[in-house]
């Protein structure tokens, strides 16, 4: 499953570095070509709840295989897309299984593991996503720059086929929850703690994406690093993600609630330091690597949703990735709005700090509501 998430993570982010080349070959501007990336994110947001609701009765192994096939088909369609509009549709299709796959994979890993090691099991799924930033994305983007973006998606399609074979061979049967149905899964939307957790991710994770989107611009125009340092910074970001995923999983095994509080507090601090240290190359590279570690919030939120979703965990787990993609879009938009308002580019750090702090405040409010509600329950 880590191999499958590695392939999915690579496919999600590889296009960013070859966007100008894709725009040129399709005859559109770079901003218009950026809608291809947005189409994928929209597919994640839409597909995660729809697929998990309507596939509620399938065994989780079968559902993982179906989702992987959809991913392969979407990437193959991207290779063959004759023009811009068809590529937008292909990327939307490719994004549809993304959130559901991560959510179901996390539940399968948790079911196969001792509950005391649940955090590490869930993080094992996401390690593929973090390694994709260190290895997969740089390699495929280099290949895309040399051979063209269609060939890049061709390689990702073949990698997806390999991951499908590994899933079919290695993942055991994990039955759906007895009497699982679309109505039961939709019942999770009546749980206030689920909404508090999803809102925490949709807002709090925005801080990481706000910085990640404009990191290269800050390095080149504020820190004034040589262009060759940018790939190093991206690798440090990826290494931070790997370490943060591992360390975060250890915190989750102690307490998902404590893990979320610690990680969001660290995210707020790192975002502030990003704004303050933007003029110093060594300091900003250190902050960038630490900021990548905020990815540890992902397994923490996933574990929290497992605790509060009761018998409708599949939809809740999938919605976690819809929330993350909302954070991606909102964080990038807020950072762009700050720059468009005339502030120096490093001010995206202050915007990111606000998002992280707001996510922490939302989560804290949710915990207060939960404790207040528990005290009001009859003995």
C-alpha positions in Angstrom: 0.0 0.0 0.0 3.0 2.3 0.6 4.0 1.6 -3.0 0.6 2.5 -4.2 0.5 5.8 -2.2 4.0 6.6 -3.5 2.7 6.3 -7.1 -0.5 8.3 -6.3 1.6 11.0 -4.6 4.0 11.2 -7.5 1.1 11.5 -10.0 -0.5 14.3 -8.0 2.5 16.7 -7.7 4.7 15.8 -10.8 2.8 18.2 -13.1 3.8 21.3 -11.2 7.4 21.5 -12.5 6.5 20.8 -16.1 3.4 23.1 -16.2 5.0 25.7 -18.6 5.9 22.9 -21.1 2.4 21.4 -20.9 0.9 24.9 -21.5 3.0 25.5 -24.5 2.2 22.1 -26.1 -1.5 22.6 -25.5 -1.5 26.2 -26.7 -2.8 27.7 -23.5 -1.4 30.2 -20.9 0.3 28.9 -17.7 -2.5 30.2 -15.5 -5.1 28.4 -17.6 -2.9 25.3 -17.6 -3.0 25.5 -13.8 -6.7 24.6 -14.0 -5.5 21.0 -14.8 -4.1 20.8 -11.3 -7.3 22.3 -9.8 -9.3 19.6 -11.7 -7.4 16.9 -9.9 -8.0 18.5 -6.5 -11.7 18.9 -7.3 -11.8 15.2 -8.3 -10.4 14.3 -4.8 -12.9 16.5 -3.0 -15.9 15.1 -5.0 -14.7 11.5 -5.3 -13.8 10.8 -1.7 -17.4 11.0 -0.3 -19.2 9.7 -3.3 -17.1 6.6 -3.9 -17.0 5.6 -0.2 -20.7 6.0 0.2 -21.8 4.0 -2.8 -19.1 1.3 -2.3 -19.9 0.9 1.4 -20.8 -2.8 1.0 -17.6 -3.9 -0.9 -14.8 -5.6 0.9 -12.0 -3.2 1.5 -9.5 -5.2 -0.5 -11.8 -5.2 -3.5 -12.4 -1.5 -3.1 -8.7 -0.8 -3.1 -8.2 -2.7 -6.3 -11.1 -0.9 -8.0 -9.7 2.5 -6.9 -6.3 1.6 -8.2 -7.7 0.6 -11.6 -9.5 4.0 -11.8 -6.2 5.7 -11.0 -4.5 3.8 -13.8 -7.3 4.6 -16.3 -7.1 8.3 -15.4 -3.4 8.5 -16.0 -3.6 6.5 -19.2 -6.3 9.0 -20.4 -4.0 11.8 -19.5 -1.3 10.4 -21.8 -3.8 10.1 -24.7 -5.7 13.4 -24.1 -5.7 15.2 -27.5 -6.2 18.7 -26.1 -6.6 20.9 -23.0 -10.2 20.2 -22.3 -9.9 16.5 -22.5 -6.8 16.6 -20.2 -8.8 18.5 -17.6 -11.5 15.8 -17.7 -8.7 13.1 -17.4 -7.1 14.7 -14.4 -10.5 15.1 -12.7 -11.1 11.4 -13.3 -7.7 10.6 -11.9 -8.4 12.5 -8.7 -11.7 10.7 -8.0 -10.2 7.6 -6.3 -7.4 9.5 -4.5 -9.1 10.3 -1.2 -11.1 7.1 -1.0 -7.9 5.1 -1.6 -5.9 6.8 1.2 -8.8 6.5 3.6 -9.5 2.8 3.0 -5.8 1.9 3.0 -5.4 3.6 6.4 -8.3 1.5 7.8 -7.0 -1.7 6.3 -3.5 -1.1 7.9 -5.1 -0.2 11.2 -7.2 -3.4 11.1 -4.1 -5.5 10.5 -2.1 -4.1 13.4 -2.1 -4.1 17.2 -4.3 -1.1 18.3 -1.3 0.2 20.4 0.6 0.6 17.1 -2.3 2.1 15.1 -0.5 5.4 14.5 2.5 3.8 13.0 0.3 1.5 10.9 -1.5 4.5 9.4 1.7 6.4 8.9 3.0 3.4 7.0 0.4 4.2 4.3 1.4 7.8 4.1 5.1 7.1 4.0 4.7 6.5 0.3 3.3 10.0 -0.1 6.3 11.5 1.8 8.9 9.5 -0.1 7.2 10.6 -3.4 8.3 14.2 -2.6 11.9 13.1 -2.1 12.3 10.7 -4.9 9.2 10.2 -7.2 8.4 13.8 -8.0 12.0 14.9 -8.8 12.6 11.9 -11.0 9.4 12.1 -13.0 9.6 15.8 -13.4 13.1 15.5 -14.7 11.9 12.8 -17.1 9.0 15.1 -18.1 11.3 17.9 -18.8 13.5 15.7 -21.0 10.9 13.5 -22.7 7.7 15.5 -22.4 4.8 15.5 -19.9 2.9 12.8 -21.8 5.8 10.4 -21.3 5.8 11.4 -17.6 2.2 10.3 -17.2 3.0 7.1 -19.2 5.7 6.2 -16.6 3.2 6.9 -13.8 0.6 4.7 -15.5 3.1 1.8 -15.6 4.0 2.4 -12.0 0.3 2.2 -11.2 0.1 -1.2 -12.9 3.0 -2.4 -10.8 1.3 -1.2 -7.6 -2.0 -2.9 -8.6 -0.1 -6.2 -8.9 1.4 -5.7 -5.5 -2.0 -4.9 -4.0 -3.6 -7.9 -5.5 -0.8 -10.2 -4.2 -0.3 -8.8 -0.7 -3.4 -7.1 0.7 -5.6 -9.6 2.7 -9.4 -9.6 2.7 -10.9 -7.2 5.1 -14.6 -7.3 5.2 -16.8 -4.3 5.3 -18.5 -3.5 8.6 -21.5 -5.8 9.0 -24.7 -4.2 7.6 -22.6 -1.4 6.2 -24.6 0.7 3.8 -24.7 4.2 2.2 -27.1 5.4 4.9 -24.9 4.2 7.7 -21.8 5.9 6.2 -23.8 9.1 5.7 -24.7 8.9 9.3 -21.2 10.0 10.2 -22.2 13.5 9.0 -24.4 13.9 12.1 -21.4 13.7 14.4 -20.2 17.0 15.5 -16.7 15.8 16.4 -16.2 14.6 12.8 -16.9 18.1 11.5 -14.6 19.7 14.1 -11.8 17.3 13.0 -12.4 17.9 9.3 -12.5 21.6 9.8 -9.2 21.4 11.8 -7.6 19.8 8.7 -9.2 22.1 6.1 -8.0 25.2 8.0 -4.9 24.1 9.9 -3.2 22.2 7.0 -3.6 25.4 4.9 -0.5 26.8 6.7 1.8 24.2 5.2 0.3 24.6 1.7 0.4 28.4 1.9 4.2 28.2 2.4 4.8 25.3 0.1 3.1 27.1 -2.8 5.3 30.2 -2.6 8.5 28.7 -1.1 10.4 28.9 -4.4 9.4 32.5 -5.0 10.5 33.5 -1.5 13.9 31.7 -1.9 14.6 33.4 -5.3 13.3 37.0 -4.6 13.7 37.4 -0.8 16.5 35.1 0.2 18.2 35.6 -3.2 19.6 32.0 -3.3 21.1 30.7 -6.5 18.6 28.7 -8.6 20.5 25.5 -7.9 19.6 25.8 -4.2 15.8 25.4 -5.0 15.9 21.7 -5.7 17.9 21.3 -2.4 15.1 23.2 -0.6 12.5 20.9 -2.1 14.4 17.8 -1.1 14.8 19.2 2.5 11.0 19.8 2.5 10.5 16.1 1.4 12.9 14.8 4.0 11.1 16.8 6.7 7.9 15.2 5.5 9.3 11.7 5.9 10.7 12.4 9.4 7.5 14.2 10.4 5.3 11.3 9.3 7.4 8.9 11.4 7.6 11.1 14.5 3.9 12.1 14.2 2.9 8.4 14.2 4.7 7.9 17.5 2.7 10.8 19.0 -0.5 9.4 17.6 0.1 6.0 19.4 0.3 8.0 22.6 -2.7 10.3 22.0 -4.2 11.5 18.7 -5.5 14.6 20.5 -2.1 15.5 21.9 -0.4 14.8 18.5 -2.8 17.3 16.8 -2.2 20.0 19.4 1.6 19.6 19.3 1.9 19.5 15.5 -0.4 22.5 14.9 1.5 24.5 17.6 4.7 23.6 15.8 3.3 24.6 12.5 2.3 28.0 13.8 5.8 28.6 15.2 7.6 27.4 12.0 5.4 29.6 9.9 6.3 32.7 12.0 10.0 31.7 11.7 9.6 31.4 7.9 8.6 35.1 7.7 11.3 36.2 10.2 14.2 34.1 8.7 13.5 34.7 5.0 16.6 36.8 4.5 19.0 34.1 5.8 19.7 31.1 3.6 20.8 28.7 6.3 18.0 29.6 8.6 15.3 29.5 6.0 16.4 26.0 4.7 16.2 24.7 8.3 12.7 26.1 8.7 11.6 24.6 5.4 12.8 21.2 6.4 10.9 21.5 9.8 7.8 22.9 8.1 7.7 19.7 5.9 7.3 17.7 9.1 3.8 19.2 9.5 2.6 16.3 7.3 2.5 14.3 10.6 -0.8 16.0 11.1 -2.3 13.7 8.4 -2.1 10.4 10.3 -3.1 12.2 13.5 -6.3 13.5 12.0 -6.9 10.1 10.4 -6.7 8.4 13.8 -8.9 11.0 15.4 -11.5 10.4 12.8 -11.4 6.7 13.5 -12.1 7.4 17.2 -15.1 9.8 16.6 -16.7 8.2 13.5 -17.9 5.0 15.3 -19.2 2.5 12.7 -18.9 4.8 9.6 -15.1 5.1 9.5 -14.7 4.7 5.7 -16.5 7.9 4.7 -14.8 9.9 7.6 -11.4 8.6 6.6 -11.9 9.5 2.9 -13.3 13.0 3.8 -10.0 13.7 5.6 -8.4 13.9 2.2 -11.1 16.1 0.8 -10.4 18.4 3.8 -6.6 18.4 3.0 -7.3 19.3 -0.6 -9.5 22.2 0.5 -6.6 23.3 2.7 -4.3 23.1 -0.3 -6.5 25.3 -2.4 -7.3 27.7 0.4 -3.7 28.0 1.6 -2.5 28.8 -2.0 -5.3 31.3 -2.5 -4.6 33.1 0.8 -0.9 33.4 0.1 -1.6 34.7 -3.3 -4.0 37.3 -1.9 -1.4 38.5 0.6 1.1 39.0 -2.3 -1.5 40.6 -4.5 -2.3 43.1 -1.7 1.3 44.4 -2.0 3.0 42.8 0.9 6.5 41.3 0.6 6.5 37.7 -0.4 7.8 36.4 2.9 4.5 37.7 4.5 2.9 34.4 3.3 4.6 33.0 6.5 2.3 35.2 8.7 -0.7 34.1 6.7 0.3 30.5 7.2 0.7 31.1 10.9 -2.8 32.5 11.1 -4.2 29.4 9.3 -2.3 27.0 11.6 -3.4 28.9 14.7 -7.0 29.0 13.5 -6.9 25.2 12.9 -5.6 24.7 16.5 -8.4 27.0 17.8 -11.1 25.0 16.0 -9.7 21.7 17.3 -9.5 23.1 20.9 -13.2 24.3 20.6 -14.1 20.8 19.5 -12.4 19.2 22.5 -14.2 21.7 24.8 -17.6 20.8 23.2 -16.9 17.1 23.6 -15.9 17.4 27.3 -18.8 19.6 28.0 -21.2 17.2 26.4 -19.7 14.2 28.3 -20.2 16.0 31.6 -23.9 16.6 30.7 -24.5 12.9 29.9 -26.4 11.0 32.6 -24.4 8.5 34.6 
